[in-house]
Amino acid sequence: IDYRLLYPEFTMSPIKPDLSHVTTVTAVSRVGKTTFILNTMLHFTNINWLFLSYDMSRTTIIANMWNIVHGWRLEKGTRVATKAEEEDFNLCTNHITVIDRAIPINDLGKTFEYIQASTGKQYKAVVLDYIQMIPPSRINSSDTEKATEIAMAVRQFAKDYKVAPFLLSQVPMEKAGEGEIELPLYAAK
């Protein structure tokens, strides 16, 4: 799915990591939040992206990107990719790093530094998919306390590292309505 085909009137403003903006993509289950952000990452090739998945495996994320780039699923039992397709895919995704470990919010900065050092890349955009699965620093945190901790930590992370964070969040259908309801950050499942 290419978001520009689905929403031609939608223009994404330039990503400005130096302004510590935080973007949240929130919707009900199965809408395509991850696909939307994968498309965004694939089309904004001028910056390095770090995709931290708290939900899907790295293999699944890579397979989803393959499907976006080539239009067919890279799964067992499907046709084998050609060398040219693999090279094309590597060129299309060399600015994206996918990590599928559950990183606690208070370890985000030092983990980010470690990933940058080990890959040799300077990331300017970081995706956290899904924020409701981020482990809180305290086990007995309420939803409001957890949301506040995440919001404050991500905002500080954006300022400290001059990156543009993108937070993906799922909300229950009963809270989302038809999309006309303004939702607080703690509305996530």
C-alpha positions in Angstrom: 0.0 0.0 0.0 1.4 3.4 -1.0 -0.1 6.1 1.2 0.2 8.6 -1.7 -2.2 6.5 -3.8 -4.7 6.1 -0.9 -4.5 9.7 0.3 -3.3 12.0 -2.6 -4.5 15.1 -0.7 -2.3 14.2 2.3 1.1 15.8 2.3 3.5 14.9 5.0 5.5 17.9 6.1 9.3 17.5 6.0 10.7 15.6 8.9 12.6 18.0 11.2 14.6 16.1 13.7 16.2 19.2 15.2 12.8 20.5 16.4 12.1 17.5 18.7 8.7 17.0 17.2 6.9 13.7 18.1 4.4 12.2 15.6 1.8 9.8 16.8 -0.1 7.5 14.4 -3.2 6.2 16.2 -6.0 4.0 14.9 -8.0 0.9 15.7 -6.7 -2.6 15.0 -6.0 -3.8 11.4 -6.2 -0.3 9.8 -2.6 -0.3 8.5 -0.6 1.9 10.9 2.5 -0.2 10.5 2.1 -0.4 6.7 1.6 3.4 6.6 4.9 4.0 8.5 6.8 1.4 6.4 5.7 3.2 3.3 6.8 6.5 4.8 10.2 5.1 5.7 10.6 3.6 2.2 9.8 7.0 0.6 11.9 9.2 2.9 15.2 7.9 1.7 17.3 10.9 2.6 17.4 10.1 6.3 18.2 6.9 8.3 15.3 5.3 10.1 15.4 3.1 13.2 12.3 0.9 13.5 11.8 -0.5 17.0 9.1 -3.2 16.9 7.5 -4.2 20.2 4.8 -6.1 18.3 6.0 -7.9 15.2 9.2 -9.8 14.5 12.0 -8.4 12.4 11.3 -11.1 9.8 7.7 -10.1 9.5 8.6 -6.4 9.2 11.2 -7.2 6.5 8.6 -9.4 4.7 6.1 -6.5 4.8 8.6 -4.1 3.3 9.4 -6.7 0.6 5.7 -6.8 -0.3 5.5 -3.0 -0.5 8.6 -2.9 -2.7 8.0 -5.9 -4.9 4.2 -6.5 -4.7 4.4 -10.1 -3.5 4.9 -11.8 -0.2 8.3 -13.3 0.7 7.1 -16.4 2.5 7.8 -20.1 2.4 6.1 -21.7 -0.5 6.1 -18.6 -2.7 8.4 -18.1 -5.6 12.1 -17.5 -4.9 13.4 -14.0 -5.2 15.9 -13.3 -8.0 19.3 -11.8 -7.3 18.2 -8.6 -9.0 15.1 -8.4 -6.7 17.2 -8.9 -3.6 19.7 -6.2 -4.7 16.9 -3.8 -5.5 15.3 -4.5 -2.1 18.6 -3.9 -0.3 19.0 -0.6 -2.2 15.5 0.5 -1.3 15.9 -0.4 2.4 19.6 0.4 3.2 18.5 3.5 5.2 16.2 1.4 7.5 17.3 -0.7 10.5 14.7 -2.9 12.2 15.1 -4.1 15.8 12.6 -6.4 17.5 13.6 -6.3 21.1 11.4 -5.0 23.9 13.5 -2.0 25.0 12.2 -0.4 28.3 11.5 3.3 27.8 14.2 4.4 30.3 16.8 2.4 28.3 15.9 4.1 24.9 18.8 6.5 24.9 21.6 4.1 25.7 20.1 1.5 23.3 19.9 4.1 20.6 23.6 5.1 21.1 24.6 1.4 21.0 22.7 0.8 17.8 24.1 3.9 16.1 27.6 2.8 17.1 27.2 -0.8 16.0 25.6 0.1 12.6 27.7 3.2 11.9 24.5 5.1 10.9 23.2 8.4 12.3 19.5 7.9 12.6 17.2 11.0 12.3 13.8 9.2 12.7 12.9 6.5 15.2 9.6 4.5 15.0 8.2 2.9 18.2 5.7 0.3 17.1 3.4 -0.1 19.4 3.7 2.3 22.3 1.3 0.3 24.5 3.7 -2.6 24.5 6.7 -0.6 25.7 7.7 -1.9 29.1 7.2 0.7 31.8 9.9 1.4 34.4 7.5 0.4 37.2 5.4 -2.8 36.9 2.4 -1.4 38.8 2.0 1.8 36.7 -1.5 2.9 35.8 -2.3 3.5 32.1 -2.1 7.3 32.7 1.3 7.0 34.5 2.7 4.8 31.8 1.4 7.2 29.0 2.9 10.1 30.9 6.2 8.4 31.4 6.4 7.4 27.7 5.4 10.9 26.5 8.0 12.6 28.7 10.8 10.1 27.9 10.2 10.2 24.1 10.1 14.0 24.1 13.3 14.2 26.1 14.9 11.5 23.8 13.9 13.6 20.8 15.6 16.7 22.3 18.7 14.9 23.5 19.4 13.0 20.2 17.8 15.4 17.7 15.6 12.7 16.2 12.0 12.7 15.0 10.1 9.9 16.9 7.1 8.3 15.4 4.8 6.5 17.9 2.3 3.9 16.7 -0.6 3.3 18.9 -3.7 1.1 18.8 -7.0 2.3 20.4 -10.1 0.2 21.1 -13.0 0.7 18.7 -15.3 1.9 21.5 -12.9 4.8 22.3 -12.2 5.7 18.6 -15.7 6.1 17.4 -15.8 7.2 13.8 -12.5 9.1 14.1 -14.2 12.3 15.3 -13.2 11.9 18.9 -10.0 13.6 20.1 -8.1 10.9 22.1 -5.6 11.4 25.0 -2.3 9.5 24.8 -3.4 7.1 27.5 -6.4 5.9 25.3 -4.1 3.3 23.8 -5.0 -0.3 24.6 
